Amino acid sequence: MKKANIVIKPSLEVAVYNDIKFSLLKELLSGVAPLYPTFNSWINFTFRRNLPSGERQILIAHDGDQIIGTALLKKTQQESKICTFYVVPSHRSQTVGYQLMDLALSTLDSSDALITVPDERNEGLSPFLISKGFSLSHSIPGLYRKESTEHFYRL
C-alpha cells in the first residue's frame, strides 16, 4: 500500500510503501548485508517490527518491472536516519539516487538527518551526499566491523 508517490518519468516511480515482500527487499540488499554483520537480523526484527508504528519506512524506486533502488528510514523523536540507501549498480549515475534521496529527506522532514557509510562505499557516495547538503560529521573505526570505518554524514 502506497502512502506517498513521486513519478519521475513515465517508466520510473519512487514511492513510500507500508508493506513489501521482505524476500524481495532482502534479495535486493544482498550486496549490502555483508557490510553489516547483523544486517539480516536487523532487517527481519528491528526494522520490520517497527514498520506498523511508522518509526520505520520503506522507499522504493521501480521501473514497473523491477525494484531499482530503496531507502530504509528511521523516523523517531530522537533520530531521523537513512539506515540503508541503495541503487542497483546499473542505475547509478542517473536520476534514481537523486529522486530517492529527495523523497527520503522530505519523508524524514528533518534538518538534522543522518546517514552512515562504510569505507567500501564512502569514496563513491561522499560526493553525492555532499551535493545533497550533507557534511561529514565524524568517523568511527571498527563500529560494525573491526576492519572498516563507518562515516557519519549529517544535513
Secondary structure by P-SEA (a helix, b strand, c coil): cccccccccccbbbbbbcccaaaaaaaaaccccccccaaaaaaacccccccccccbbbbbbbcccccccbbbbbbcccccccccccccccccccaaaaaaaaaaaaaacccbbbbbbccccccccaaaaaaacccccccccccccccbbbbbbcc
